[in-house]
Amino acid sequence: MTTPRRPDEAGIALVVTLLALVLITTLVWEIFHTGARAAQSGAYGRDSIRAVLLAEAGVQASKVIFREDAKNNDFDSLTDIWALSQPPYELGDGTISLTIEDEERKININNLIMPQGKAPNDQNVAVFRRLLEILAIDPSVADAVLDWLDNDESPRVGGAESSYYLALPNPYKSKNDLFDTVEELRLVRGVTPEVFDKLRPFVTVYSSGRVNINTAPKEILMALSAGQGETNLGEIDEKTADAIITSRQDKPFRSSATLKSDLAAVSPVLGNIYGTIFKNLIDIQSTNFHVRATGDVFGTVRTIDTVGARAGNVILWRYWRLE
């Protein structure tokens, strides 16, 4: 967005979005009755159909929200309409719940390896290792992830290739290619269910590769100063990360042209590291968004979990799963 919206303007935009949602869900309610009459599997089947339709209405509502936000979109922040907490919407006997989160606030694990599929991207790997350290995860997970990504069968120290996975009770080969989903991490050596739950909120396979500094959580912000090598000009500690989060609540970073000076105003450390590494790792816009829309009918719950890439006011869905 180019200029900060006044509270009344933001409120009007939200009302427009909600009205659009009402129109969408009203139409869906008509479809409900058709689906319910066609269902042959009893009450649960009918309620499941209704819940799916409600979830689909929630996804359609997210598209309305993105179109509204696209009207002014020079930067994305947690003050944007897509980031606002959406209350549950009741429709007849059902309820729609909707959450939207940008994927650009996370680290893209596919970017740990160079495009040729052989050599690691040292800077991105350093950031990932720092994230593992912050999350108290065994650092050997980084080596195992790299072995999963690279196109050879030579295991790193602490990593694993096909020889390890083929010896498991349920054998499979190392992928030796990019991750298709974040859930695929569960197949990687060392990524236990506990490790996956820790890591899941901070990694993605859908982002552009640059982290949106307006939306990134503290753990990601702290990790981004890794990889400086011998030219260590300072690190983003908890205090500095908190300063970024506090500053952006009222003054999101709005322009790439002034980003270095804006960061330096928050902390001299940020200005120092901007030209060396920070500039290549961060952005102020978000393109990919994670949408979860849930329909609940008499306790029968169905959720659509999807990721979409925004191009102007159009969303192209890259991932779609019905739960």
N, C-alpha and C positions, 0 to 999 in steps of 0.2 A: 504494500500500500504506500501511496505517495505522501499522504499527510495523516496525522492522527485524527481519528474520528471523535467528534463530540459525543458525550454519553447519549444524547437524544438521537443522533444519527445511528449509533450502534444499536439502540433500542428499536428504531424503526426497521433496520435491517433484520433484526431478530424476529420481529413481528411478521415481516414479509415471509421469512423462512417458515415460521410456524404455520402461517396461513396456507402456504403451499403444501406443507405436510398434511394439514387437515384435508385438503382437496385430494391428495394422493390416497390417504388412508380411507377416505369416504368411498372412493372408487373401489379400493381393495375390499372393503366390507361387503360390497355387492358381489364381488368374486367369491367371497367366503361362502355365501349361501349355495352357489353353484358347486363349489368344491365339496362342501359338506354333504350335499345331496348325492354327489357322485361317489363319495367314499363308501366302500363296502366292508371296511374292517372294524366297524363299531365306533364307540365314542373316542377311543384313543386315536384311531386313524383320522377321524374327522377333526379332532383338536390339533393333531399334528399338522394336517394340511393348513388349518387356519394359522397355526403358529409360524409355519414357513412363509405364508403369504404376508403376515405381519412383519417378519424379518425382511422380506423383500421390499416392503414399503419403507422400512427403515433405511435400507440401502439407497432407495430412490430419494429419500429425504436428504441423505448425505450429499447427493449430487446437486440438490437445490442449494444446500449450504455452500458447496464449493463454487457454484455459479455466482452466488451473492458475493463471496469473498474475492472472486476473480475481477470484480469491478475496479478494485484498487489493490494491486498486488506487487508492489515493488519490493516488499519484504514480507516475511511471515513471522509471527510471534505468538506467544501464548495469550495475547489479548485479542486475537482474531476470532471471528465468529465460529470457525470450525473447531477452535480449541475450547470454546465455552462448554461447561458441563450441561448436558442436555437432560432435562427431567424426563421420567417415564411418561409416555403418552398412552392414555386409556382409550380404547375403542371397543365399544360393546362389551363383550366378555373377555376381551384380550388387552394386552399391554405391549407397547413397543419400547425397547430400551436401545439407546444408540451411543456409542463412543467412537471418537475419531482421534487418532494420534499420528503425527507425522513420522515417517521412517527416517527422515534426514537428521533426526536427533540422535541416531545410533551409529555404530561403527559397522561398515559393510565388510563382512569376513571374506567375501570373494576378492576384495582388493588387497588381501595379504600377499597375493602372488602376482607377479608381473604378467602382462597379457600373453607372453609366450608359454606360460604354464610351467616354467622351470625355476627361475630365480625368484626369491621372495622380494617383496617391496619392503626394504629395510625400515623405512620411516613408519609405514603402516603397521608393520610387525612390532616395532618398538611401542607404538601406541597401544596395540592389543595386549602386549605383555604387561604394560603398565596397568591396563584395565584389570587383568587377571590378578595382579598384585593388590590393587585396591579392593577387589571383591574377595580376597583371600582364597583364590583358586590356584591349584597346583600349576606352576608355570610351564610344566611339560605339556599341558594341553595345547599351548601355542604350537609346539613342534608336531603334535599329532594332527592338528588342523592343517598345518602346512603340508604334511605328508598326504593328507586326504585330497588336497588341492593340486599338488604338483603332479606332473605327468610321468614320474619315474617310480621305480620300485626300490629305491634306496632309502631306508628309514633313517631319520634323524635320531640323535640321542634323545630319548624320551618320547619319540614319535612312534609311528606304526605304519607299515605297508601291508600288502595282501598276505604276506607270510604270517603275520600276527592274526589278522581277521579270519583267515581260512582255518586256523587252529581252534577257533571258538566252537562251542557246542552247536551253535547255529551259524555256520560259516558263510562268509560273503567276502567279496574283494574290496580293496580300497577303491574309492571313486576315481581318484586321479583326474579330477575335473572340478568345475565350480559347483557350489551348493545350489540346488534348486529351491530348497526351502530351509528356513532356520531349523525346523524340526529334524532335518537330516543330521544335525550336530549330534543327535542321540546315538548315532552309529559310530562316532569317533572315539577312539581310545581315551579313557580318562573322563569322558563327559557322562558322569553318572546322573541319575535323575536330580539329585541335589545340586550338582554343578550346573546342569541345564537350567534349572529354575532360577539360579543366581544370575546366569548369563543372559537368559532370554530377553529381559527388558532392555538390554543395552546393545544388541547386535541385530543385524538385518542382512538380507541379500538383495534388497530392492532399492536401496538409496542410490543417489548419484555418486556417492563416495565422499562428498564433502559434508561436514557436520554443521547443521544450522545452530549457530551460537545463540540465537534467540530462544531456542527451545531445548537445547541439550541439558540433560540432568547433571548434577554435580560430579558424579563419577566419570562421566565422559569428558567433561571440561578439564578435570584433573589429569586425565590420561593424555590429553592432546599436546601437552608440553614435552612429551617423551620424544626420543629420537634426534636430539640435537647433536649428539656425539661430543666432540671436543669443544665445540663452540657453544658451551652451555651458558645461556644468558639469563637463566632463572627458570623456575618451574611454577606451575599453577598448583598451589597447595589449597587446602580447604578454605582458608581465609580468602584467597583470591577468587576461588570458584564461587564462594558465597557472595562476594562483591559483585561479580558478573550477574548473578541471579537477582540480587537486590536491585541493581541498576536497571536491568532490562524490564523489570516490572512496570516502571513508569516511563522509561526511555529505551524502548527497543532499538537495536542497532538498525538504522534505516538505509544507509548508503554504503556501497562498497568503496566509493571514492574517499569517504571520510572515516572508514572503519579503523584504520591504524590509529588515528588521533583519538577517536572515540574510545577505543580500547585502552589507550595510554591514559586517558582521563580517569578510567576506572582503576587502573593499576599500572605503574611504570613497567612492571614485568611484562605485561601484555604487549605494550608498545615495543619493548626490546626484542621479544621473540617473534613478532609479527612477520618481519621480513625474512627471517631465517627458515622458519617451518610453519608457523601458524597460518600464513597467507595461503598455503597450499592445502590446508586441511579444513578450512571453515568457509561457511557461506551465511547469507542472511535470508535465503529463500528455501522453500520446501516444495518438492515436486511429487513425492510419493507419500501416500497416506494409508494407514491401516484403519479399516472400518470394521467394527463389530456391531451387528444389528441383531437383536434378540426379540422373538415373539413369544409371548406367554399366554396360553389359553387354559384356564382352569388347572394350572400347574404343569401342563405339557409345554415344554420349552424347546424351541429350535433356534439355533444361532447361525447366521451367515458371517463367516470370517473371511474378509477379503482385503486385498491391497490394490489400490488404483494409482495410476500415474496421471497427474493433471497436466493437460496441454491447453492453455487458455482457459476456457470455461467448460472443457470436455474432460471427462474421466475415462481412461482406458484401463479396464480391470486386468491386472497381471496375475492375480491369484484369487481363487474362489473356492471356499469349502463350506459345505453345509454340515453343521454339527447337530 
